[in-house]
Amino acid sequence: MRVVITDCNFPSVEIERAELAAIGARVDLYQCQTEDDVLTCAGDADALIVQYAPITRRVLEGLPRLRVVSRYGIGVDNIDVRAATALGVWVANVPGFCVPEASDHTLALLLACARRLCLLERTVRAGEWETVRVAGPTPRLSEQTLGLIGFGSIGRAVAQKARVFGLRVLAYSPRTTPELAAAYGAERADLERLLRESDYVSLHCPLTPETRHLLNAERLALMKPTAFLINTARGALVDEAALIAALKSGRLAGAALDVLEREPPAPDNPLLRLPNVIITPHAAWYSSRSLETLQRTVARNVAAVLRGEPPLHPVNPEVQSRLRRP
């Protein structure tokens, strides 16, 4: 059995190799960036482990032995799940592996915005020792509102942690009920109300065709000019051009972004030069523990399928009735 890791930016894949050696599978690591790369490297693969490489219908149709695609992470927006299901291929992910880290990172970005940390730190390095003039109007955090768009496990963890700081929390997602929001210290709100009332808007929803550019120019215009946008989910949830325009014009106070539409960003991306923007390199998921959990679980998804079982965390459980046979 052959397992191909299409792409991976981790220091080592020895965890994956050890897990899969236990079932007699060989693991080959590449750094695929395109469909053609994947087809060239994985033509006879029984399983793929994927980070960012595109797993399109064309790729899936070109890998006749393929039985499972297991993704490093939660989101599967680089995998054509519908095509995989039609072709009898399992898709698996690793939900929940970074809930503490992603929620902590969200709060860290929020606090950096709220307390003007980056601005104050830059001015000290430039030789100034000034607070009020540099920080400008700075409301008390416990008198402000955090709006969460998406209320899955990470959004709920953020809500609980935010309440410790005294923040009022609004939550929106299509499936969130008032009772569920209240159980985590939040209030259910529709999207328009959340955008109008929040001092910080934080994104925690998956990227799907329906949520791509969820925050477009029209919706960004609903936010307070004193508000900050925080995104630790997926870059394409936000229309980046519209966000840049809002930040440049003063329609928004600032943004704290762990994800961008293009990663890494082009050197001329205006976001890199805006003083009211904090950018981290898609790091919200990371700790040493979460990385180990991610690598071990992604391999165990594959091992289960190659043993003839469902993966630990199937994205498309309905495929079980139409699986490809080895």
N, C-alpha and C positions, 0 to 999 in steps of 0.2 A: 504494500500500500504506500502511495506517495502523497505526502502533504506538502503543499507549496505555501510558504509565507510570501505573499506578493510584495509586501513592502512593510517596513518597520523601522522606526527611528530610536529604538531602545538599545541600551548598551550591549545586551546579550539576549539570545533566545534559548538559553540552556534549559530554562524551566519547561518551555514547550517541547524541546527535544526529549527531555527526560519523561514527560508525561506520555508522549506518543511512542517512544521507544518501548514502553511497557506493553504496547499492543502490536509491536513489530512494524511500526510505520517509519518510513524515512522522511526526514524534514529537510527541505531545500529552501534557502532564504534568497530572495532577490529584492531589487528596489524598482519595482514596476511603477510607471507613471501613466501609461496609456493602455487602451484596450489591446493594441498590438503587442505591447510588452507582455501583458498577461497571457495572451494566446501563445506567444512564442515560448514563454517559460513554463507554462502549466498545461500544455496540451494533453498530457496523460495523467493529470492529477486526479486523485480520488477526493481530495478536500483542499479548500483554500482557507487560509487565515489572512485576513485583510485589514489594513489600516485605512489608507486613503485611496488606493487604486480603484478605478472605475470598473464595477462588475455589472456590465450592461447585458441586455438580451443577447447581443452579438457575442459577447464573451461566453455567456452561459451556453449558448448553442454550439460554440466552438470547443467545448470541453466535454466530450461525450461520457467520460467516466465519472464526472463530478457528482458527488452526493451531498456535500454540505459546504456552505460558506459561513465561516465564523468570524465575526468582526471584533477587533479590538475596540471596545467601547459600547455605548448605549445606542447612539443614533446609527441608522442604516441607510442614510440618504444617498450614499454612493453605491448602493446595491439595488438592482431592479428586483424588488421582492415579488412583484406580481409575475414577472417572467420566470423567476426561480420556481415559484409555486406551480405555474403552468407546466414547467419542464420536470417537475418532480424532485426538486433540489431543496433540501433544508436550508434555511437561513437562521442563524443564531447570533445572539449578542451577549453582553455581560451587564445586565441591569443592576443598579444599586451598588456597584463596586466603589464608587467615589462620592457617595452622598455626603459624608462628613467633610471631605476636602472641597467639593464644589460649593457647598453651602458656606463653609468658612471663607472661601475665596470671594464669594459674592459679598459677604459682610465686610471683608477687608477692603474691597473696592468701594463699597458704600461709605465706610468710615473715612477712607482717604478723601473721597469727595466732600463729605460732610465737614471734616475738620481741615480741609484745604491743605492736606499734608504735602502733596507734591509741589504745589506752588510755594509754600513756606520753605520747604527744604531747598528748592532751587534758589530762592533769594538769599538764604543764608550762605550758600556756596558762592554766590555772586558778591558777597561782602556786605549785605544788608542785615540789620538786626531789628526788624520791624514787624509788628503783628497786625494792628488794626487796619492800617492803610493797605497792607498787602492782602490780608484775608478778606477784607471787605465785609459786607453784611453776612453774618454767619448765624443762622437760627439755631436754637437749642434742639438737639436731635430728638428728644422725647416729646417735642411739640410738632413733629413732622409725620408724614405718611409715606409708607412704602407700598407700591403696587406691584403685585406678582402676576405676570402673564404666564400661565402654566402652573399647575398645582399638583404635580406628581411628587415623587419622594424627595427630590431636591427642593422644589418649591415649598413643600411642607416643612422641611428642616430649616430653610431660611426663615419662614414665618415664626417658628418657635424661637429661633435664636434672636430674631429682630425684636420680639416682644420683651426680651431681657433688657434691651436698650430703651424701652418705653415707646417704641415706634407703633403707631397705628398701622395695621396691615390690611390692605385690600387684596383680594385674590380673584382672578378670572381664569376660567377654562370652561369649555363647553360642558364638561361632565361634572364640574364641581358644584355641589349643592350648598345652600347656606349652612346646613348642619355639618357637612364635612369641613368647610372653612372654619366654622366656629370651634370645632374640635382642636384646631391647631392655632387658635388665638387670632384668627383672621375674620374678615367680613367679606362675603361674596358680593362682587360688583360686576356690572357689565363692563365691556371694554372701554366704551366711551367715557363712562363715569370714572373708571380707574385712571385713565389718562388725564382727565381734567383735574382730579383731586390729588394726585400723587406728587410728592416732592422727589421721589426716586422711583423709577420704573425699571423692574428687573425681569429679564426674559428667562423662562425655564420650560419652553415647549419644544417639541420635536420639529425638525424641518420637513415639511411635506409640501406637495404642490399647493395645498390650501394655505399654508402658513408662510410660504416664500414672500418676502417683502410685506409681511404683516404690518410692520411699522413703515408705512410709506409717507410721502410728504403730507398728505391729508391728515393722517393720524398723528404724526409728529407735531403738527400745528395745533393739536388739541392740548398738548402738554404745556404746563406753566413755563414761562421764560426763565424761571429760577430753578427748574427741575433738571435732574441728571438721569441719563439713560445708562443702565448697566446691562451688559450682555455676556453671560458665561455659557450660552447654549449653542447657537449656530449663527454664523455671521450673516447668512442670507435671510434670516428673519427680518433684517433691517435693510431698507433701501439705502445703501451706503452714500450714494450721491445726494439723496435728500437729507441724510443726516449731516453730511459735510456742509451743505448749504445752511441748515438750521444752526449749526455751531458757529459758522462764520458770521452769520447775520445777527447773532445774539438771541435767536428764537429759542435756544436751549442754553442752559448754563454750562453744561459739560456732558461728557460721556466717559464711562470706564468700560473698556472692551477687552475681553479675553479671546474673542473670536472675530474674524473678519470674513468678508465675502471671498477674498483671495488670501490664502495663507501659504507661505509668508507674504506680506504685502509687497507690492512694487515699491522701489525706492522713492518714486515720486508721488506716492499716495499722500494726499493732503492731510490725512489724519495724523501722520507721523510728525507734522510740523505745527499742529494746533496746540496752543498752551493749555487749553481746557479739556484735553483728552488724555486719559491714562490707557496704555495698551500693555497687556501681558501676553506672552506667546502661547496661547491655548494651553494654559498651565493649571486651570482650576481643578482638573481631575487628579492632579498628581500628589502623591506621597510615596514613600518607599513601600508602604503596606499596600496601597491601592494598586501600584504597578505590579507587585507580586500576585495579588488577587486577580488582576486583569489577565496576566499572562497564563496563569494556571487554569483559569476558568475557560478562556478561549480555546485552550488545548483540550480540556475535558469535554467541551461541546463536540469537538471533532472526534475524539476517542469514542464517545458514546455512539455516534452515528456509524463509525467504522466497525463497531461491535454489533451493529444491527438494532440499536436502541434510538429513541428520540434524543436530541441534544438536551442538555440541562436547561437551556433558556431559548426555546424556539420562538422565533418571530412570526413564523407562518405555520402554526400547528395544523392547519387544514390540509397541508401537503401530505400528511401521513397516509391518506387513502390513495395517493397516486405516485408513490415514490419510485424513482429510478432504481433499478436493481443492479447490483454489481455483476 
